[in-house]
Amino acid sequence: MPPPMHSPVEKRSITIRGHRTSVSLEAPFWAALKEKAAADGRSLSALIADIDDGNDGNLSSALRVHVLEWLQGRLDS
């Protein structure tokens, strides 16, 4: 069995509703978020702000779950 694939974590500074914060995610999650933002016709910051609105925990985890649910939805349709 091949070893698990690991993607280095990328820490990025973003602005959410005028507030600067840092988010750490693996590269495939950043790529998927950018793709979803483009598909929705909005900026990455706007997408992350919307995800953060419903979040009462860790933002990085919320972003990963959002990407997973979005990709699962694409598979189901």
C-alpha positions as CSV (number, residue, x, y, z in Angstrom):
1,M,0.0,0.0,0.0
2,P,1.5,3.4,-0.9
3,P,2.1,5.9,1.8
4,P,-0.5,8.6,2.4
5,M,-0.1,11.7,0.3
6,H,0.7,14.8,2.4
7,S,0.3,18.4,1.2
8,P,2.1,21.0,3.1
9,V,0.0,23.4,5.1
10,E,-0.1,26.9,3.7
11,K,-0.7,29.8,6.1
12,R,-2.3,32.8,4.4
13,S,-3.4,36.2,5.7
14,I,-6.9,37.2,4.7
15,T,-9.3,40.0,5.4
16,I,-12.8,39.2,6.6
17,R,-15.1,42.1,6.9
18,G,-12.2,44.5,7.5
19,H,-10.5,42.2,10.1
20,R,-7.2,40.7,9.2
21,T,-6.7,37.0,10.2
22,S,-4.5,34.0,9.3
23,V,-5.8,30.7,8.0
24,S,-3.8,27.5,7.6
25,L,-4.9,24.9,5.1
26,E,-3.4,22.4,2.8
27,A,-2.9,23.4,-0.8
28,P,-5.8,21.3,-2.3
29,F,-8.2,23.0,0.1
30,W,-7.0,26.5,-1.0
31,A,-7.4,25.4,-4.7
32,A,-10.9,24.1,-4.1
33,L,-12.0,27.3,-2.3
34,K,-10.6,29.4,-5.1
35,E,-12.5,27.3,-7.6
36,K,-15.7,27.6,-5.7
37,A,-15.4,31.3,-5.3
38,A,-14.8,31.7,-9.0
39,A,-17.8,29.5,-9.8
40,D,-19.9,31.6,-7.5
41,G,-18.6,34.8,-9.1
42,R,-17.1,36.3,-5.9
43,S,-13.8,36.8,-4.2
44,L,-12.1,34.2,-2.0
45,S,-12.4,36.6,0.9
46,A,-16.2,36.9,0.4
47,L,-16.6,33.2,0.3
48,I,-14.6,32.7,3.5
49,A,-16.5,35.5,5.2
50,D,-19.8,33.7,4.4
51,I,-18.4,30.4,5.7
52,D,-17.2,32.2,8.8
53,D,-20.7,33.7,9.4
54,G,-22.0,30.2,10.3
55,N,-18.9,29.2,12.1
56,D,-18.6,29.1,15.9
57,G,-15.4,27.1,16.0
58,N,-12.1,26.8,14.2
59,L,-12.2,28.6,10.8
60,S,-9.7,26.2,9.1
61,S,-11.9,23.3,10.1
62,A,-15.0,25.0,8.9
63,L,-13.3,25.7,5.5
64,R,-12.3,22.1,5.1
65,V,-15.8,20.8,5.9
66,H,-17.3,23.4,3.5
67,V,-15.0,22.1,0.7
68,L,-15.8,18.5,1.5
69,E,-19.6,19.2,1.4
70,W,-19.3,21.2,-1.8
71,L,-17.3,18.4,-3.5
72,Q,-19.7,15.7,-2.3
73,G,-22.6,17.7,-3.7
74,R,-20.9,17.9,-7.1
75,L,-20.5,14.1,-7.0
76,D,-24.1,13.6,-6.1
77,S,-25.5,15.7,-9.0
